[in-house]
Amino acid sequence: MTPATKLRAWMGASDGMFMMECVVLWALMAAHITIFLWHTTRVKSVKPGVYSSLERGQAGL
């Protein structure tokens, strides 16, 4: 028996329950990553003054 199978047997969970838990955890993780990345790409529009010096530096090139 693999360690995961032993753990499932100890918890008393069936294979279907284990797969559902995996899908839910993956969905939650994907949602958190998506929200985090969306927020980090929106920071520039939320705080336009922060990047003004960087934009001036790029305009000088």
C-alpha positions as CSV (number, residue, x, y, z in Angstrom):
1,M,0.0,0.0,0.0
2,T,1.2,3.5,-0.8
3,P,1.3,6.1,1.9
4,A,-1.7,7.9,0.4
5,T,-3.7,4.8,0.4
6,K,-2.9,4.2,4.0
7,L,-3.8,7.7,4.9
8,R,-7.2,7.4,3.1
9,A,-7.9,4.1,4.8
10,W,-7.0,5.6,8.2
11,M,-9.3,8.6,7.5
12,G,-12.0,6.2,6.3
13,A,-12.5,8.1,3.0
14,S,-13.3,6.5,-0.2
15,D,-11.5,7.0,-3.5
16,G,-14.3,9.3,-4.8
17,M,-14.2,11.4,-1.7
18,F,-10.4,11.8,-1.9
19,M,-10.6,12.8,-5.6
20,M,-13.3,15.4,-4.8
21,E,-11.1,16.8,-2.1
22,C,-8.2,17.1,-4.5
23,V,-10.3,18.8,-7.1
24,V,-11.6,21.3,-4.5
25,L,-8.1,22.1,-3.2
26,W,-6.8,22.6,-6.7
27,A,-9.7,24.9,-7.6
28,L,-9.1,27.0,-4.5
29,M,-5.4,27.2,-5.2
30,A,-6.1,28.2,-8.8
31,A,-8.6,30.9,-7.7
32,H,-6.1,32.3,-5.2
33,I,-3.3,32.5,-7.8
34,T,-5.6,34.0,-10.4
35,I,-6.9,36.7,-8.0
36,F,-3.3,37.5,-6.8
37,L,-2.0,37.8,-10.4
38,W,-5.0,39.9,-11.4
39,H,-4.4,42.2,-8.5
40,T,-0.7,42.6,-9.2
41,T,-1.4,43.6,-12.8
42,R,-4.0,46.1,-11.7
43,V,-1.7,47.9,-9.1
44,K,-0.4,50.3,-11.8
45,S,-3.8,51.6,-12.6
46,V,-4.8,51.9,-8.9
47,K,-1.6,53.9,-8.0
48,P,-0.5,55.9,-11.0
49,G,1.9,58.1,-9.1
50,V,4.1,55.3,-7.9
51,Y,5.5,54.5,-11.4
52,S,5.9,58.1,-12.6
53,S,9.7,58.1,-12.2
54,L,10.0,54.8,-14.0
55,E,7.9,56.0,-16.9
56,R,10.0,59.2,-17.1
57,G,13.1,57.1,-17.3
58,Q,11.7,54.9,-20.1
59,A,10.6,58.0,-22.0
60,G,14.2,59.3,-21.9
61,L,15.5,56.3,-23.8
